[in-house]
Amino acid sequence: MEVRIGVKHVSREVVIESSQKPDEVQKIVSAALAGEKVLELADEKGRRVVVPVEAVGYVEIGVEEAGRVGFGSY
C-alpha cells in the first residue's frame, strides 16, 4: 500500500510502500497529530521515515492492492 506525506514548504512528497493495513497507518497518523512530536512510519523493507508533525501538510493513505491477474502481474 502506498502512503504519501506532503511536507510543508517542500515541493516533493515523501512516498513509502507500507505493508501495514490502512487502518493501522491511519491510527499512527492520528496519534502523531494528536500529541506526538514526530510522525514515524516504516516501509516494506523496514526503513523508517520520520517527519516532524509541525511540517506535515497532509497524509494520503492508499488502498491495499488486491492480487493481480494476467501477464502484467509481478
CHARMM internal coordinates of N, CA and C (Angstrom, degrees):
IC EDIT
DIST 1 N 1 CA 1.4301
DIST 1 CA 1 C 1.5244
ANGL 1 N 1 CA 1 C 108.11
DIST 1 C 2 N 1.2991
ANGL 1 CA 1 C 2 N 116.16
DIHE 1 N 1 CA 1 C 2 N 140.39
DIST 2 N 2 CA 1.4549
ANGL 1 C 2 N 2 CA 121.84
DIHE 1 CA 1 C 2 N 2 CA -177.65
DIST 2 CA 2 C 1.5264
ANGL 2 N 2 CA 2 C 110.54
DIHE 1 C 2 N 2 CA 2 C -95.47
DIST 2 C 3 N 1.3326
ANGL 2 CA 2 C 3 N 116.18
DIHE 2 N 2 CA 2 C 3 N 135.59
DIST 3 N 3 CA 1.4599
ANGL 2 C 3 N 3 CA 122.65
DIHE 2 CA 2 C 3 N 3 CA 176.19
DIST 3 CA 3 C 1.5208
ANGL 3 N 3 CA 3 C 106.98
DIHE 2 C 3 N 3 CA 3 C -123.56
DIST 3 C 4 N 1.3338
ANGL 3 CA 3 C 4 N 116.23
DIHE 3 N 3 CA 3 C 4 N 126.70
DIST 4 N 4 CA 1.4685
ANGL 3 C 4 N 4 CA 121.81
DIHE 3 CA 3 C 4 N 4 CA 178.57
DIST 4 CA 4 C 1.5214
ANGL 4 N 4 CA 4 C 108.55
DIHE 3 C 4 N 4 CA 4 C -113.28
DIST 4 C 5 N 1.3236
ANGL 4 CA 4 C 5 N 115.54
DIHE 4 N 4 CA 4 C 5 N 130.92
DIST 5 N 5 CA 1.4550
ANGL 4 C 5 N 5 CA 121.36
DIHE 4 CA 4 C 5 N 5 CA 179.06
DIST 5 CA 5 C 1.5192
ANGL 5 N 5 CA 5 C 107.78
DIHE 4 C 5 N 5 CA 5 C -118.32
DIST 5 C 6 N 1.3183
ANGL 5 CA 5 C 6 N 115.47
DIHE 5 N 5 CA 5 C 6 N 119.24
DIST 6 N 6 CA 1.4543
ANGL 5 C 6 N 6 CA 120.76
DIHE 5 CA 5 C 6 N 6 CA 175.36
DIST 6 CA 6 C 1.5112
ANGL 6 N 6 CA 6 C 109.36
DIHE 5 C 6 N 6 CA 6 C -88.27
DIST 6 C 7 N 1.3162
ANGL 6 CA 6 C 7 N 116.61
DIHE 6 N 6 CA 6 C 7 N 126.48
DIST 7 N 7 CA 1.4609
ANGL 6 C 7 N 7 CA 122.18
DIHE 6 CA 6 C 7 N 7 CA -178.73
DIST 7 CA 7 C 1.5263
ANGL 7 N 7 CA 7 C 108.19
DIHE 6 C 7 N 7 CA 7 C -105.96
DIST 7 C 8 N 1.3338
ANGL 7 CA 7 C 8 N 116.13
DIHE 7 N 7 CA 7 C 8 N 131.17
DIST 8 N 8 CA 1.4651
ANGL 7 C 8 N 8 CA 121.02
DIHE 7 CA 7 C 8 N 8 CA -179.22
DIST 8 CA 8 C 1.5229
ANGL 8 N 8 CA 8 C 110.78
DIHE 7 C 8 N 8 CA 8 C -58.89
DIST 8 C 9 N 1.3218
ANGL 8 CA 8 C 9 N 115.96
DIHE 8 N 8 CA 8 C 9 N 138.80
DIST 9 N 9 CA 1.4661
ANGL 8 C 9 N 9 CA 124.43
DIHE 8 CA 8 C 9 N 9 CA 176.10
DIST 9 CA 9 C 1.5270
ANGL 9 N 9 CA 9 C 113.04
DIHE 8 C 9 N 9 CA 9 C 65.17
DIST 9 C 10 N 1.3347
ANGL 9 CA 9 C 10 N 117.28
DIHE 9 N 9 CA 9 C 10 N 19.86
DIST 10 N 10 CA 1.4641
ANGL 9 C 10 N 10 CA 122.26
DIHE 9 CA 9 C 10 N 10 CA 176.00
DIST 10 CA 10 C 1.5266
ANGL 10 N 10 CA 10 C 106.67
DIHE 9 C 10 N 10 CA 10 C -128.51
DIST 10 C 11 N 1.3157
ANGL 10 CA 10 C 11 N 117.04
DIHE 10 N 10 CA 10 C 11 N 130.20
DIST 11 N 11 CA 1.4669
ANGL 10 C 11 N 11 CA 119.88
DIHE 10 CA 10 C 11 N 11 CA -174.78
DIST 11 CA 11 C 1.5251
ANGL 11 N 11 CA 11 C 113.65
DIHE 10 C 11 N 11 CA 11 C -76.94
DIST 11 C 12 N 1.3190
ANGL 11 CA 11 C 12 N 118.36
DIHE 11 N 11 CA 11 C 12 N -21.72
DIST 12 N 12 CA 1.4690
ANGL 11 C 12 N 12 CA 121.13
DIHE 11 CA 11 C 12 N 12 CA -179.09
DIST 12 CA 12 C 1.5155
ANGL 12 N 12 CA 12 C 110.67
DIHE 11 C 12 N 12 CA 12 C -100.02
DIST 12 C 13 N 1.3284
ANGL 12 CA 12 C 13 N 114.79
DIHE 12 N 12 CA 12 C 13 N 146.62
DIST 13 N 13 CA 1.4590
ANGL 12 C 13 N 13 CA 120.83
DIHE 12 CA 12 C 13 N 13 CA 175.81
DIST 13 CA 13 C 1.5212
ANGL 13 N 13 CA 13 C 109.85
DIHE 12 C 13 N 13 CA 13 C -86.59
DIST 13 C 14 N 1.3142
ANGL 13 CA 13 C 14 N 116.21
DIHE 13 N 13 CA 13 C 14 N 155.76
DIST 14 N 14 CA 1.4561
ANGL 13 C 14 N 14 CA 121.83
DIHE 13 CA 13 C 14 N 14 CA 170.04
DIST 14 CA 14 C 1.5232
ANGL 14 N 14 CA 14 C 105.21
DIHE 13 C 14 N 14 CA 14 C -93.54
DIST 14 C 15 N 1.3358
ANGL 14 CA 14 C 15 N 117.45
DIHE 14 N 14 CA 14 C 15 N 121.37
DIST 15 N 15 CA 1.4527
ANGL 14 C 15 N 15 CA 121.79
DIHE 14 CA 14 C 15 N 15 CA -177.33
DIST 15 CA 15 C 1.5163
ANGL 15 N 15 CA 15 C 108.73
DIHE 14 C 15 N 15 CA 15 C -120.26
DIST 15 C 16 N 1.3413
ANGL 15 CA 15 C 16 N 115.95
DIHE 15 N 15 CA 15 C 16 N 128.31
DIST 16 N 16 CA 1.4583
ANGL 15 C 16 N 16 CA 119.99
DIHE 15 CA 15 C 16 N 16 CA 175.95
DIST 16 CA 16 C 1.5200
ANGL 16 N 16 CA 16 C 109.29
DIHE 15 C 16 N 16 CA 16 C -130.44
DIST 16 C 17 N 1.3181
ANGL 16 CA 16 C 17 N 115.32
DIHE 16 N 16 CA 16 C 17 N 152.53
DIST 17 N 17 CA 1.4572
ANGL 16 C 17 N 17 CA 122.81
DIHE 16 CA 16 C 17 N 17 CA 172.32
DIST 17 CA 17 C 1.5214
ANGL 17 N 17 CA 17 C 106.64
DIHE 16 C 17 N 17 CA 17 C -100.33
DIST 17 C 18 N 1.3130
ANGL 17 CA 17 C 18 N 116.59
DIHE 17 N 17 CA 17 C 18 N 115.75
DIST 18 N 18 CA 1.4521
ANGL 17 C 18 N 18 CA 121.37
DIHE 17 CA 17 C 18 N 18 CA -176.11
DIST 18 CA 18 C 1.5187
ANGL 18 N 18 CA 18 C 110.52
DIHE 17 C 18 N 18 CA 18 C -110.67
DIST 18 C 19 N 1.3320
ANGL 18 CA 18 C 19 N 115.93
DIHE 18 N 18 CA 18 C 19 N 144.29
DIST 19 N 19 CA 1.4582
ANGL 18 C 19 N 19 CA 120.37
DIHE 18 CA 18 C 19 N 19 CA 175.91
DIST 19 CA 19 C 1.5218
ANGL 19 N 19 CA 19 C 111.36
DIHE 18 C 19 N 19 CA 19 C -93.14
DIST 19 C 20 N 1.3416
ANGL 19 CA 19 C 20 N 116.46
DIHE 19 N 19 CA 19 C 20 N 0.05
DIST 20 N 20 CA 1.4568
ANGL 19 C 20 N 20 CA 120.83
DIHE 19 CA 19 C 20 N 20 CA 178.52
DIST 20 CA 20 C 1.5216
ANGL 20 N 20 CA 20 C 110.74
DIHE 19 C 20 N 20 CA 20 C -76.58
DIST 20 C 21 N 1.3193
ANGL 20 CA 20 C 21 N 115.75
DIHE 20 N 20 CA 20 C 21 N 158.69
DIST 21 N 21 CA 1.4626
ANGL 20 C 21 N 21 CA 121.75
DIHE 20 CA 20 C 21 N 21 CA 176.71
DIST 21 CA 21 C 1.5310
ANGL 21 N 21 CA 21 C 108.78
DIHE 20 C 21 N 21 CA 21 C -74.02
DIST 21 C 22 N 1.3489
ANGL 21 CA 21 C 22 N 117.60
DIHE 21 N 21 CA 21 C 22 N 151.03
DIST 22 N 22 CA 1.4703
ANGL 21 C 22 N 22 CA 120.48
DIHE 21 CA 21 C 22 N 22 CA 178.97
DIST 22 CA 22 C 1.5271
ANGL 22 N 22 CA 22 C 112.97
DIHE 21 C 22 N 22 CA 22 C -55.73
DIST 22 C 23 N 1.3319
ANGL 22 CA 22 C 23 N 117.86
DIHE 22 N 22 CA 22 C 23 N -38.42
DIST 23 N 23 CA 1.4638
ANGL 22 C 23 N 23 CA 120.34
DIHE 22 CA 22 C 23 N 23 CA 179.53
DIST 23 CA 23 C 1.5245
ANGL 23 N 23 CA 23 C 111.63
DIHE 22 C 23 N 23 CA 23 C -64.92
DIST 23 C 24 N 1.3432
ANGL 23 CA 23 C 24 N 117.41
DIHE 23 N 23 CA 23 C 24 N -36.85
DIST 24 N 24 CA 1.4631
ANGL 23 C 24 N 24 CA 121.33
DIHE 23 CA 23 C 24 N 24 CA 178.29
DIST 24 CA 24 C 1.5284
ANGL 24 N 24 CA 24 C 110.42
DIHE 23 C 24 N 24 CA 24 C -64.81
DIST 24 C 25 N 1.3281
ANGL 24 CA 24 C 25 N 116.21
DIHE 24 N 24 CA 24 C 25 N -44.60
DIST 25 N 25 CA 1.4617
ANGL 24 C 25 N 25 CA 121.00
DIHE 24 CA 24 C 25 N 25 CA 179.84
DIST 25 CA 25 C 1.5264
ANGL 25 N 25 CA 25 C 109.52
DIHE 24 C 25 N 25 CA 25 C -63.68
DIST 25 C 26 N 1.3204
ANGL 25 CA 25 C 26 N 117.16
DIHE 25 N 25 CA 25 C 26 N -41.59
DIST 26 N 26 CA 1.4614
ANGL 25 C 26 N 26 CA 121.03
DIHE 25 CA 25 C 26 N 26 CA -179.83
DIST 26 CA 26 C 1.5226
ANGL 26 N 26 CA 26 C 110.98
DIHE 25 C 26 N 26 CA 26 C -62.77
DIST 26 C 27 N 1.3166
ANGL 26 CA 26 C 27 N 118.06
DIHE 26 N 26 CA 26 C 27 N -39.40
DIST 27 N 27 CA 1.4670
ANGL 26 C 27 N 27 CA 121.36
DIHE 26 CA 26 C 27 N 27 CA 178.03
DIST 27 CA 27 C 1.5286
ANGL 27 N 27 CA 27 C 111.22
DIHE 26 C 27 N 27 CA 27 C -65.94
DIST 27 C 28 N 1.3329
ANGL 27 CA 27 C 28 N 116.82
DIHE 27 N 27 CA 27 C 28 N -41.29
DIST 28 N 28 CA 1.4723
ANGL 27 C 28 N 28 CA 121.04
DIHE 27 CA 27 C 28 N 28 CA 178.16
DIST 28 CA 28 C 1.5258
ANGL 28 N 28 CA 28 C 110.29
DIHE 27 C 28 N 28 CA 28 C -62.48
DIST 28 C 29 N 1.3324
ANGL 28 CA 28 C 29 N 116.84
DIHE 28 N 28 CA 28 C 29 N -45.09
DIST 29 N 29 CA 1.4680
ANGL 28 C 29 N 29 CA 121.77
DIHE 28 CA 28 C 29 N 29 CA -179.04
DIST 29 CA 29 C 1.5286
ANGL 29 N 29 CA 29 C 109.75
DIHE 28 C 29 N 29 CA 29 C -65.07
DIST 29 C 30 N 1.3216
ANGL 29 CA 29 C 30 N 117.33
DIHE 29 N 29 CA 29 C 30 N -45.69
DIST 30 N 30 CA 1.4675
ANGL 29 C 30 N 30 CA 120.91
DIHE 29 CA 29 C 30 N 30 CA -179.37
DIST 30 CA 30 C 1.5216
ANGL 30 N 30 CA 30 C 111.68
DIHE 29 C 30 N 30 CA 30 C -62.22
DIST 30 C 31 N 1.3294
ANGL 30 CA 30 C 31 N 116.99
DIHE 30 N 30 CA 30 C 31 N -42.18
DIST 31 N 31 CA 1.4625
ANGL 30 C 31 N 31 CA 120.85
DIHE 30 CA 30 C 31 N 31 CA 179.11
DIST 31 CA 31 C 1.5238
ANGL 31 N 31 CA 31 C 110.76
DIHE 30 C 31 N 31 CA 31 C -64.16
DIST 31 C 32 N 1.3330
ANGL 31 CA 31 C 32 N 116.50
DIHE 31 N 31 CA 31 C 32 N -40.71
DIST 32 N 32 CA 1.4635
ANGL 31 C 32 N 32 CA 120.17
DIHE 31 CA 31 C 32 N 32 CA 179.82
DIST 32 CA 32 C 1.5241
ANGL 32 N 32 CA 32 C 110.78
DIHE 31 C 32 N 32 CA 32 C -64.86
DIST 32 C 33 N 1.3221
ANGL 32 CA 32 C 33 N 116.67
DIHE 32 N 32 CA 32 C 33 N -43.65
DIST 33 N 33 CA 1.4593
ANGL 32 C 33 N 33 CA 120.19
DIHE 32 CA 32 C 33 N 33 CA -178.77
DIST 33 CA 33 C 1.5232
ANGL 33 N 33 CA 33 C 112.08
DIHE 32 C 33 N 33 CA 33 C -70.80
DIST 33 C 34 N 1.3348
ANGL 33 CA 33 C 34 N 117.22
DIHE 33 N 33 CA 33 C 34 N -23.87
DIST 34 N 34 CA 1.4626
ANGL 33 C 34 N 34 CA 120.98
DIHE 33 CA 33 C 34 N 34 CA -178.23
DIST 34 CA 34 C 1.5222
ANGL 34 N 34 CA 34 C 113.15
DIHE 33 C 34 N 34 CA 34 C -78.30
DIST 34 C 35 N 1.3181
ANGL 34 CA 34 C 35 N 118.70
DIHE 34 N 34 CA 34 C 35 N -19.96
DIST 35 N 35 CA 1.4475
ANGL 34 C 35 N 35 CA 116.11
DIHE 34 CA 34 C 35 N 35 CA -178.63
DIST 35 CA 35 C 1.5145
ANGL 35 N 35 CA 35 C 116.05
DIHE 34 C 35 N 35 CA 35 C 179.97
DIST 35 C 36 N 1.3059
ANGL 35 CA 35 C 36 N 117.88
DIHE 35 N 35 CA 35 C 36 N -5.14
DIST 36 N 36 CA 1.4613
ANGL 35 C 36 N 36 CA 120.11
DIHE 35 CA 35 C 36 N 36 CA 179.28
DIST 36 CA 36 C 1.5257
ANGL 36 N 36 CA 36 C 109.36
DIHE 35 C 36 N 36 CA 36 C -81.40
DIST 36 C 37 N 1.3148
ANGL 36 CA 36 C 37 N 116.31
DIHE 36 N 36 CA 36 C 37 N 166.48
DIST 37 N 37 CA 1.4648
ANGL 36 C 37 N 37 CA 121.03
DIHE 36 CA 36 C 37 N 37 CA 177.57
DIST 37 CA 37 C 1.5186
ANGL 37 N 37 CA 37 C 112.11
DIHE 36 C 37 N 37 CA 37 C -94.88
DIST 37 C 38 N 1.3559
ANGL 37 CA 37 C 38 N 116.28
DIHE 37 N 37 CA 37 C 38 N -20.85
DIST 38 N 38 CA 1.4647
ANGL 37 C 38 N 38 CA 119.82
DIHE 37 CA 37 C 38 N 38 CA -179.67
DIST 38 CA 38 C 1.5271
ANGL 38 N 38 CA 38 C 110.18
DIHE 37 C 38 N 38 CA 38 C -135.84
DIST 38 C 39 N 1.3246
ANGL 38 CA 38 C 39 N 114.61
DIHE 38 N 38 CA 38 C 39 N 152.77
DIST 39 N 39 CA 1.4548
ANGL 38 C 39 N 39 CA 122.67
DIHE 38 CA 38 C 39 N 39 CA 170.96
DIST 39 CA 39 C 1.5153
ANGL 39 N 39 CA 39 C 105.92
DIHE 38 C 39 N 39 CA 39 C -102.95
DIST 39 C 40 N 1.3131
ANGL 39 CA 39 C 40 N 117.14
DIHE 39 N 39 CA 39 C 40 N 121.51
DIST 40 N 40 CA 1.4634
ANGL 39 C 40 N 40 CA 121.47
DIHE 39 CA 39 C 40 N 40 CA -177.35
DIST 40 CA 40 C 1.5181
ANGL 40 N 40 CA 40 C 109.29
DIHE 39 C 40 N 40 CA 40 C -124.60
DIST 40 C 41 N 1.3287
ANGL 40 CA 40 C 41 N 116.04
DIHE 40 N 40 CA 40 C 41 N 122.73
DIST 41 N 41 CA 1.4587
ANGL 40 C 41 N 41 CA 122.72
DIHE 40 CA 40 C 41 N 41 CA 177.51
DIST 41 CA 41 C 1.5187
ANGL 41 N 41 CA 41 C 109.31
DIHE 40 C 41 N 41 CA 41 C -129.51
DIST 41 C 42 N 1.3263
ANGL 41 CA 41 C 42 N 116.81
DIHE 41 N 41 CA 41 C 42 N 152.87
DIST 42 N 42 CA 1.4652
ANGL 41 C 42 N 42 CA 122.33
DIHE 41 CA 41 C 42 N 42 CA 178.10
DIST 42 CA 42 C 1.5208
ANGL 42 N 42 CA 42 C 108.95
DIHE 41 C 42 N 42 CA 42 C -112.40
DIST 42 C 43 N 1.3430
ANGL 42 CA 42 C 43 N 116.17
DIHE 42 N 42 CA 42 C 43 N 144.11
DIST 43 N 43 CA 1.4587
ANGL 42 C 43 N 43 CA 119.88
DIHE 42 CA 42 C 43 N 43 CA 177.16
DIST 43 CA 43 C 1.5255
ANGL 43 N 43 CA 43 C 110.12
DIHE 42 C 43 N 43 CA 43 C -93.41
DIST 43 C 44 N 1.3224
ANGL 43 CA 43 C 44 N 116.26
DIHE 43 N 43 CA 43 C 44 N -177.00
DIST 44 N 44 CA 1.4653
ANGL 43 C 44 N 44 CA 122.03
DIHE 43 CA 43 C 44 N 44 CA -177.03
DIST 44 CA 44 C 1.5219
ANGL 44 N 44 CA 44 C 113.10
DIHE 43 C 44 N 44 CA 44 C -63.17
DIST 44 C 45 N 1.3186
ANGL 44 CA 44 C 45 N 117.70
DIHE 44 N 44 CA 44 C 45 N -26.32
DIST 45 N 45 CA 1.4663
ANGL 44 C 45 N 45 CA 121.54
DIHE 44 CA 44 C 45 N 45 CA -177.72
DIST 45 CA 45 C 1.5232
ANGL 45 N 45 CA 45 C 112.45
DIHE 44 C 45 N 45 CA 45 C -94.19
DIST 45 C 46 N 1.3384
ANGL 45 CA 45 C 46 N 117.15
DIHE 45 N 45 CA 45 C 46 N 5.91
DIST 46 N 46 CA 1.4497
ANGL 45 C 46 N 46 CA 121.09
DIHE 45 CA 45 C 46 N 46 CA 177.92
DIST 46 CA 46 C 1.5117
ANGL 46 N 46 CA 46 C 115.22
DIHE 45 C 46 N 46 CA 46 C 88.93
DIST 46 C 47 N 1.3262
ANGL 46 CA 46 C 47 N 117.67
DIHE 46 N 46 CA 46 C 47 N -0.83
DIST 47 N 47 CA 1.4656
ANGL 46 C 47 N 47 CA 120.44
DIHE 46 CA 46 C 47 N 47 CA 177.02
DIST 47 CA 47 C 1.5240
ANGL 47 N 47 CA 47 C 109.13
DIHE 46 C 47 N 47 CA 47 C -73.04
DIST 47 C 48 N 1.3091
ANGL 47 CA 47 C 48 N 117.17
DIHE 47 N 47 CA 47 C 48 N 147.87
DIST 48 N 48 CA 1.4600
ANGL 47 C 48 N 48 CA 121.82
DIHE 47 CA 47 C 48 N 48 CA -178.65
DIST 48 CA 48 C 1.5266
ANGL 48 N 48 CA 48 C 109.88
DIHE 47 C 48 N 48 CA 48 C -110.44
DIST 48 C 49 N 1.3311
ANGL 48 CA 48 C 49 N 114.13
DIHE 48 N 48 CA 48 C 49 N 139.42
DIST 49 N 49 CA 1.4580
ANGL 48 C 49 N 49 CA 121.30
DIHE 48 CA 48 C 49 N 49 CA 175.82
DIST 49 CA 49 C 1.5226
ANGL 49 N 49 CA 49 C 106.40
DIHE 48 C 49 N 49 CA 49 C -114.28
DIST 49 C 50 N 1.3342
ANGL 49 CA 49 C 50 N 116.13
DIHE 49 N 49 CA 49 C 50 N 124.94
DIST 50 N 50 CA 1.4573
ANGL 49 C 50 N 50 CA 121.59
DIHE 49 CA 49 C 50 N 50 CA -178.54
DIST 50 CA 50 C 1.5258
ANGL 50 N 50 CA 50 C 108.01
DIHE 49 C 50 N 50 CA 50 C -121.44
DIST 50 C 51 N 1.3410
ANGL 50 CA 50 C 51 N 115.96
DIHE 50 N 50 CA 50 C 51 N 123.85
DIST 51 N 51 CA 1.4590
ANGL 50 C 51 N 51 CA 121.75
DIHE 50 CA 50 C 51 N 51 CA -179.39
DIST 51 CA 51 C 1.5297
ANGL 51 N 51 CA 51 C 107.84
DIHE 50 C 51 N 51 CA 51 C -127.22
DIST 51 C 52 N 1.3281
ANGL 51 CA 51 C 52 N 118.49
DIHE 51 N 51 CA 51 C 52 N 129.97
DIST 52 N 52 CA 1.4641
ANGL 51 C 52 N 52 CA 119.57
DIHE 51 CA 51 C 52 N 52 CA 175.73
DIST 52 CA 52 C 1.5334
ANGL 52 N 52 CA 52 C 109.98
DIHE 51 C 52 N 52 CA 52 C -60.46
DIST 52 C 53 N 1.3191
ANGL 52 CA 52 C 53 N 116.93
DIHE 52 N 52 CA 52 C 53 N 135.40
DIST 53 N 53 CA 1.4638
ANGL 52 C 53 N 53 CA 121.25
DIHE 52 CA 52 C 53 N 53 CA -175.44
DIST 53 CA 53 C 1.5225
ANGL 53 N 53 CA 53 C 111.80
DIHE 52 C 53 N 53 CA 53 C -59.28
DIST 53 C 54 N 1.3247
ANGL 53 CA 53 C 54 N 117.69
DIHE 53 N 53 CA 53 C 54 N -37.67
DIST 54 N 54 CA 1.4665
ANGL 53 C 54 N 54 CA 119.01
DIHE 53 CA 53 C 54 N 54 CA -178.56
DIST 54 CA 54 C 1.5267
ANGL 54 N 54 CA 54 C 112.38
DIHE 53 C 54 N 54 CA 54 C -67.65
DIST 54 C 55 N 1.3341
ANGL 54 CA 54 C 55 N 118.73
DIHE 54 N 54 CA 54 C 55 N -13.76
DIST 55 N 55 CA 1.4601
ANGL 54 C 55 N 55 CA 122.30
DIHE 54 CA 54 C 55 N 55 CA 179.05
DIST 55 CA 55 C 1.5294
ANGL 55 N 55 CA 55 C 112.52
DIHE 54 C 55 N 55 CA 55 C -95.89
DIST 55 C 56 N 1.3368
ANGL 55 CA 55 C 56 N 118.31
DIHE 55 N 55 CA 55 C 56 N -7.37
DIST 56 N 56 CA 1.4671
ANGL 55 C 56 N 56 CA 121.18
DIHE 55 CA 55 C 56 N 56 CA -177.19
DIST 56 CA 56 C 1.5241
ANGL 56 N 56 CA 56 C 109.14
DIHE 55 C 56 N 56 CA 56 C -75.75
DIST 56 C 57 N 1.3327
ANGL 56 CA 56 C 57 N 115.34
DIHE 56 N 56 CA 56 C 57 N 123.38
DIST 57 N 57 CA 1.4564
ANGL 56 C 57 N 57 CA 121.27
DIHE 56 CA 56 C 57 N 57 CA 175.98
DIST 57 CA 57 C 1.5141
ANGL 57 N 57 CA 57 C 110.90
DIHE 56 C 57 N 57 CA 57 C -91.49
DIST 57 C 58 N 1.3227
ANGL 57 CA 57 C 58 N 116.21
DIHE 57 N 57 CA 57 C 58 N -44.19
DIST 58 N 58 CA 1.4623
ANGL 57 C 58 N 58 CA 122.30
DIHE 57 CA 57 C 58 N 58 CA 178.00
DIST 58 CA 58 C 1.5137
ANGL 58 N 58 CA 58 C 109.47
DIHE 57 C 58 N 58 CA 58 C -162.29
DIST 58 C 59 N 1.3300
ANGL 58 CA 58 C 59 N 115.79
DIHE 58 N 58 CA 58 C 59 N 162.07
DIST 59 N 59 CA 1.4576
ANGL 58 C 59 N 59 CA 122.35
DIHE 58 CA 58 C 59 N 59 CA 174.02
DIST 59 CA 59 C 1.5205
ANGL 59 N 59 CA 59 C 107.16
DIHE 58 C 59 N 59 CA 59 C -132.71
DIST 59 C 60 N 1.3222
ANGL 59 CA 59 C 60 N 116.03
DIHE 59 N 59 CA 59 C 60 N 122.44
DIST 60 N 60 CA 1.4675
ANGL 59 C 60 N 60 CA 122.18
DIHE 59 CA 59 C 60 N 60 CA 178.43
DIST 60 CA 60 C 1.5206
ANGL 60 N 60 CA 60 C 108.06
DIHE 59 C 60 N 60 CA 60 C -107.63
DIST 60 C 61 N 1.3247
ANGL 60 CA 60 C 61 N 115.24
DIHE 60 N 60 CA 60 C 61 N 118.14
DIST 61 N 61 CA 1.4601
ANGL 60 C 61 N 61 CA 120.90
DIHE 60 CA 60 C 61 N 61 CA -177.99
DIST 61 CA 61 C 1.5157
ANGL 61 N 61 CA 61 C 108.13
DIHE 60 C 61 N 61 CA 61 C -103.44
DIST 61 C 62 N 1.3386
ANGL 61 CA 61 C 62 N 116.69
DIHE 61 N 61 CA 61 C 62 N 118.67
DIST 62 N 62 CA 1.4524
ANGL 61 C 62 N 62 CA 121.30
DIHE 61 CA 61 C 62 N 62 CA -179.97
DIST 62 CA 62 C 1.5151
ANGL 62 N 62 CA 62 C 111.82
DIHE 61 C 62 N 62 CA 62 C -76.87
DIST 62 C 63 N 1.3065
ANGL 62 CA 62 C 63 N 115.57
DIHE 62 N 62 CA 62 C 63 N 177.34
DIST 63 N 63 CA 1.4573
ANGL 62 C 63 N 63 CA 121.04
DIHE 62 CA 62 C 63 N 63 CA 177.78
DIST 63 CA 63 C 1.5161
ANGL 63 N 63 CA 63 C 109.36
DIHE 62 C 63 N 63 CA 63 C -95.03
DIST 63 C 64 N 1.3239
ANGL 63 CA 63 C 64 N 115.27
DIHE 63 N 63 CA 63 C 64 N 155.85
DIST 64 N 64 CA 1.4555
ANGL 63 C 64 N 64 CA 119.68
DIHE 63 CA 63 C 64 N 64 CA 176.62
DIST 64 CA 64 C 1.5220
ANGL 64 N 64 CA 64 C 108.48
DIHE 63 C 64 N 64 CA 64 C -66.75
DIST 64 C 65 N 1.3244
ANGL 64 CA 64 C 65 N 115.95
DIHE 64 N 64 CA 64 C 65 N 139.55
DIST 65 N 65 CA 1.4562
ANGL 64 C 65 N 65 CA 120.19
DIHE 64 CA 64 C 65 N 65 CA 179.19
DIST 65 CA 65 C 1.5147
ANGL 65 N 65 CA 65 C 109.83
DIHE 64 C 65 N 65 CA 65 C -83.49
DIST 65 C 66 N 1.3093
ANGL 65 CA 65 C 66 N 115.49
DIHE 65 N 65 CA 65 C 66 N 131.93
DIST 66 N 66 CA 1.4545
ANGL 65 C 66 N 66 CA 119.94
DIHE 65 CA 65 C 66 N 66 CA 174.27
DIST 66 CA 66 C 1.5235
ANGL 66 N 66 CA 66 C 108.51
DIHE 65 C 66 N 66 CA 66 C -79.18
DIST 66 C 67 N 1.3074
ANGL 66 CA 66 C 67 N 117.29
DIHE 66 N 66 CA 66 C 67 N 161.94
DIST 67 N 67 CA 1.4584
ANGL 66 C 67 N 67 CA 120.06
DIHE 66 CA 66 C 67 N 67 CA 178.68
DIST 67 CA 67 C 1.5129
ANGL 67 N 67 CA 67 C 111.03
DIHE 66 C 67 N 67 CA 67 C -60.37
DIST 67 C 68 N 1.2918
ANGL 67 CA 67 C 68 N 116.21
DIHE 67 N 67 CA 67 C 68 N 135.51
DIST 68 N 68 CA 1.4658
ANGL 67 C 68 N 68 CA 120.64
DIHE 67 CA 67 C 68 N 68 CA -178.83
DIST 68 CA 68 C 1.5147
ANGL 68 N 68 CA 68 C 109.75
DIHE 67 C 68 N 68 CA 68 C -87.99
DIST 68 C 69 N 1.3225
ANGL 68 CA 68 C 69 N 114.52
DIHE 68 N 68 CA 68 C 69 N 150.14
DIST 69 N 69 CA 1.4543
ANGL 68 C 69 N 69 CA 121.01
DIHE 68 CA 68 C 69 N 69 CA 179.45
DIST 69 CA 69 C 1.5130
ANGL 69 N 69 CA 69 C 108.15
DIHE 68 C 69 N 69 CA 69 C -123.79
DIST 69 C 70 N 1.3312
ANGL 69 CA 69 C 70 N 116.66
DIHE 69 N 69 CA 69 C 70 N 139.20
DIST 70 N 70 CA 1.4524
ANGL 69 C 70 N 70 CA 120.06
DIHE 69 CA 69 C 70 N 70 CA 176.06
DIST 70 CA 70 C 1.5085
ANGL 70 N 70 CA 70 C 112.66
DIHE 69 C 70 N 70 CA 70 C 116.70
DIST 70 C 71 N 1.3222
ANGL 70 CA 70 C 71 N 114.44
DIHE 70 N 70 CA 70 C 71 N -171.72
DIST 71 N 71 CA 1.4633
ANGL 70 C 71 N 71 CA 120.10
DIHE 70 CA 70 C 71 N 71 CA -175.41
DIST 71 CA 71 C 1.5315
ANGL 71 N 71 CA 71 C 112.57
DIHE 70 C 71 N 71 CA 71 C -72.65
DIST 71 C 72 N 1.3208
ANGL 71 CA 71 C 72 N 118.30
DIHE 71 N 71 CA 71 C 72 N -25.49
DIST 72 N 72 CA 1.4625
ANGL 71 C 72 N 72 CA 121.48
DIHE 71 CA 71 C 72 N 72 CA -177.32
DIST 72 CA 72 C 1.5067
ANGL 72 N 72 CA 72 C 113.84
DIHE 71 C 72 N 72 CA 72 C -86.11
DIST 72 C 73 N 1.3265
ANGL 72 CA 72 C 73 N 119.49
DIHE 72 N 72 CA 72 C 73 N 8.83
DIST 73 N 73 CA 1.4739
ANGL 72 C 73 N 73 CA 120.09
DIHE 72 CA 72 C 73 N 73 CA -176.78
DIST 73 CA 73 C 1.5098
ANGL 73 N 73 CA 73 C 110.56
DIHE 72 C 73 N 73 CA 73 C -88.50
DIST 73 C 74 N 1.3073
ANGL 73 CA 73 C 74 N 115.99
DIHE 73 N 73 CA 73 C 74 N 115.04
DIST 74 N 74 CA 1.4488
ANGL 73 C 74 N 74 CA 120.40
DIHE 73 CA 73 C 74 N 74 CA 174.47
DIST 74 CA 74 C 1.4696
ANGL 74 N 74 CA 74 C 109.19
DIHE 73 C 74 N 74 CA 74 C -127.25
END
COOR INIT
IC SEED 1 N 1 CA 1 C
IC BUILD
